[in-house]
Amino acid sequence: MVYDVILSRRNNKYVARIKEWPDVVVEEGTREEALSQVREKLVDYLTHQVEVVQIEVQPPANVDNPWLKNFGRFQDDPTYDDFLAEVEAYRRQIDKNELRSS
């Protein structure tokens, strides 16, 4: 798996934090050490300190929340992954255009 690492400098040291797992943080003297140590700490964290599970949630039958009314609507749609890819490409293009205009 690929994880995003937030890397910053503080007091002449590098701080590396896993974006998806905020408990996984290291502070080291060099960038390379910080990245190496945060990788090791993430593996230890995921294998010994937490358990990652998936759960299924069924919404109540009668709800007024419009988001819950559509929960699971596209679970069997074979084109849904393509749709998500198009949304992501569109968002990247918007971000790229905004950076150019800045």
N, C-alpha and C positions, 0 to 999 in steps of 0.2 A: 504494500500500500504506500501511497505517497501522502505525506502530511506537510502542511504549511508550517514553516518555522518563522517566528517573529524574532528577528535578530537586531539587537540594539547595543549601543555602547553606554556604559555608566561607570564613572570613576576609573577610566582607563582599563576597563574590563568589558568583555562581550557577554551579553545576557541573551540566552536562547530560550524561547518559550514555544511550545507546540500550540498552535492556534486552537485546534480542536480539543486539546486536553490542557487547560490552564494550570493544572497542578504539576505539570512536567516543565520545570524551569531549572536552568543551570547558569552559573556565572563562572567564566573562565578567562584566562589571560589573553588567549588568541581566538580569532574567529574559528580556525580549524578545530581547536580543542573544544570550543563551545558546541560546535555542530556534532563532533564525535560524541561528546558526553551526553548531549540531549538525545541523540539517537539511542545510546545505551540505556539512558534513564527511561525513555519511552518504552522500549522493549521490556524492561523490568516492570514498569508500571502496568503495562497491558497484560503481562503474563503472571504477575504475582500479587498485584495490589487491587485490581479491579476485575470485574467480570462484565463483558460486553454481551448483551442479549438482545434479541429482537422480540417484540411483542406485537400482537394484533389487537387493534382497538375497534370495536363495533360501536358506531354512534347510536344513540337512542332512536327509536322509530319516529317519534314526533318531536322535532326540534324547530326552534325559530331561527337558529343560526344558519345563515345561507352557506357558510363554509362547510358546516357539517352535513347539510342536505346533499352536497355533491361529493362527500367523502367516498373514495373508492370508485367513482364513476368511470374512470378510464383504466381500471386495473386489467381488463381483458382486451384493451384496444391495441392491436399490433402496431399502429402508427404512432403511439404515444412517445416512444423514445425518439423518433424522428422529429416530432413536434418540439420536444425539449431541446434537441440539438439546434433546431432553427431559432428558438427563443434565445439560446445561449449565443449563437452567432450574431443575432440582431443586437443583443446587449453589448457584445464586444465591439461591434461596429459603432454603436452610439458612443461608447466610452472612447474609442479611437478618435471619432469626430470631435468630441468635447475636448480631448487633449490637444488636437490641432488648433482649435479655435481659442484656446487659452493663451 
